[in-house]
Amino acid sequence: MKKPVDYVLKKFISAGSLDVTYADGSTTHYQGTTPGPHAAMRLTTRTAERNLLLNPGLGFGEAYMDGTIQPQSCTLYDLLHVLMLNTMSAGHIGDSLAAAVRYLRRKKIQFNPESRSRKNVAHHYDLGESLYDLFLDRDRQYSCAYFRTGNETLDEAQEAKKHHIAAKLLLDRPDLSVLDIGCGWGGMALTLAKDYGATVTGVTLSTEQLNTARKRAEAAGLSHRVRFELMDYRNVRTRYDRVVSVGMFEHVGIAHYQTFFEKVRDCLTDDGVALIHSIGRNDGPGTTNPWIDKYIFPGGYSPCLSETFAAIEPTGLWVTDCEILRLHYAKTIAIWRERFAKNRDKAKALYDERFCRMFEFYLAAAELSFIVQGHMNFQLQLTRSQTAVPLTRDYIAKAETRPE
């Protein structure tokens, strides 16, 4: 398999450089025509060579997990940086064909009825609190933080994210009712209740997160203001003054986008305000990397804005504000990756070496997707009425500078 892999890599590496040591012990240097980072890797088996050739999107990550692809004199992050950078500029015929097939099948891949959605959520979010405590902030915000200056700690940036979203929800009077779709461990709901006097209902499909969220509400003395339910968003029947969803839209599935926004519309009061926070992509409709789909977020997909707006338009909702957060998630994941590395032995004690390799591969690839592959976050403010929010955005900044 060395010869065909060598042929592909000669075409593939157009930026930076890559040294590859093959299973037979020989090493080849691949030099791009434009400046870029350098990395090196070793392929220890012919199987790794074959999988890298036939389905690199899946095979590379699996080979790293198995230890048959090894970074040499560099980190995994360095190696992925070279490869992901060149994926954007050169591509790979095998991977391109696989991506084309995935694109044709993406509605089926992302078909997420209630039963499948619950299974997909459990795959990642029910791994156990001990794992997430190794790298998340103290509030367990498992989504993009908000860095006003870039010098904030993770805790500070996650607090800023919650208040930035709260400002866009226009919580201008007490006792507003709020629906939190995909409430996670309850941090957003508890903040809205504690700091803004809202009455919040959080819904989730994760039993682990549900149990923790309920315990947190009770411990904070907020059970009278916050309740959490194990419920699919499609089964919500009550109308609310506000609807918020942070990091959940990525799990909806493209075939269900219009259903999601119709539910947001139906759950809002006539003068209600919704805020949807999601990972997105800047380069148009695409597909989820097959390794990410198999091992990390089955059924997940980061949408582009054109797909999202196309699903909103038939619902009659107004998009009253749209903000793009470009590198905030890269900074967030960089801190997660550093924290996970420091606590790797603890993660290995919880699971095993292969799991640790899987998780560090996921974090490194996720961070780089925001740096070199056009991923970003978007926040959409939605209303039923065009007069539900002020004429200008000034109220957002004013709300964020409120006295503590």
Stockholm file with secondary structure:
# STOCKHOLM 1.0

chainA/1-404         MKKPVDYVLKKFISAGSLDVTYADGSTTHYQGTTPGPHAAMRLTTRTAERNLLLNPGLGFGEAYMDGTIQPQSCTLYDLLHVLMLNTMSAGHIGDSLAAAVRYLRRKKIQFNPESRSRKNVAHHYDLGESLYDLFLDRDRQYSCAYFRTGNETLDEAQEAKKHHIAAKLLLDRPDLSVLDIGCGWGGMALTLAKDYGATVTGVTLSTEQLNTARKRAEAAGLSHRVRFELMDYRNVRTRYDRVVSVGMFEHVGIAHYQTFFEKVRDCLTDDGVALIHSIGRNDGPGTTNPWIDKYIFPGGYSPCLSETFAAIEPTGLWVTDCEILRLHYAKTIAIWRERFAKNRDKAKALYDERFCRMFEFYLAAAELSFIVQGHMNFQLQLTRSQTAVPLTRDYIAKAETRPE
#=GR chainA/1-404 SS CHHHHHHHHHHHCCEEEEEEECTTSCEEEEECSEEEEEEEEEECSHHHHHHHHHCHHHHHHHHHHHTSEEECSSCHHHHHHHHHHHHHHTCCHHHHHHHHHHHHTHHHHTCCCHHHHHHHHHHHHTSCHHHHTTTSCTTCCCSCCCCSSSCCCHHHHHHHHHHHHHHHTTCCSTTCEEEEESCTTSHHHHHHHHHHCCEEEEEESCHHHHHHHHHHHHHTTCTTTEEEEECCGGGCCCCEEEEEEESCGGGTCGGGHHHHHHHHHHHEEEEEEEEEEEEEESSSSCCCCHHHHHHTCTTCCCCBHHHHHHHHGGGTCEEEEEEEECSHHHHHHHHHHHHHHHTHHHHHHHSCHHHHHHHHHHHHHHHHHHHHSCEEEEEEEEESSTTSSCSSTHHHHHHHTCCC
#=GC SS_cons         CHHHHHHHHHHHCCEEEEEEECTTSCEEEEECSEEEEEEEEEECSHHHHHHHHHCHHHHHHHHHHHTSEEECSSCHHHHHHHHHHHHHHTCCHHHHHHHHHHHHTHHHHTCCCHHHHHHHHHHHHTSCHHHHTTTSCTTCCCSCCCCSSSCCCHHHHHHHHHHHHHHHTTCCSTTCEEEEESCTTSHHHHHHHHHHCCEEEEEESCHHHHHHHHHHHHHTTCTTTEEEEECCGGGCCCCEEEEEEESCGGGTCGGGHHHHHHHHHHHEEEEEEEEEEEEEESSSSCCCCHHHHHHTCTTCCCCBHHHHHHHHGGGTCEEEEEEEECSHHHHHHHHHHHHHHHTHHHHHHHSCHHHHHHHHHHHHHHHHHHHHSCEEEEEEEEESSTTSSCSSTHHHHHHHTCCC
//
